[in-house]
Amino acid sequence: MATQQPPIYLVSACLVGFCSRYDGQIKPNSQCRQYLKNGLWIPFCPEQMGGLSTPRSPAALTQGDGHAVLAGKARVINRDGRDVSRQFIKGAEQSLLLARSQAVTSILLKGGSPSCGISGLTGVTAALLQQHGFHLTEF
């Protein structure tokens, strides 16, 4: 008799208590952790994967959302005025490679993030993962 495999999730590292937030704070999300309880999960941080440090200057999408950043029509600018679009795109691409390498059931992302947000302005990583058909949930 075959045993059913538990679901596999990619999850924004900050949601499960890893020190990956831009401000270096640890603020795990209890709802997300409850959601993950019966599955296997792989934490990831697109901004760190793109080469940005923790802590780092907060960044915001300008002139569009993550889809527009990927199309070269918008930028990600940090509070210091530095264009970090290249790092956000690289992190999104690395996240996509990670997602493709696993039998991922769903991807759980941090709301309000210029990388991971879904509602409001879609973040860069969320946009790339959406374009490739992954199921995304925001916390």
Number of C-alpha atoms within 10 A of each C-alpha: 3 4 5 6 8 11 14 18 22 24 25 26 21 22 25 19 17 17 18 24 24 18 12 14 14 15 14 15 14 13 11 19 15 9 11 18 9 11 12 14 21 15 16 21 26 26 27 19 18 20 14 18 14 15 14 16 15 14 21 20 23 16 11 15 25 31 20 18 22 19 10 10 13 17 23 26 18 17 11 9 10 11 15 19 23 15 18 29 23 19 24 28 19 19 23 19 12 14 19 13 9 12 11 18 17 17 21 23 27 24 20 17 23 25 31 29 24 25 12 10 21 24 30 32 31 32 22 21 21 16 10 11 8 17 13 19 18 17 17
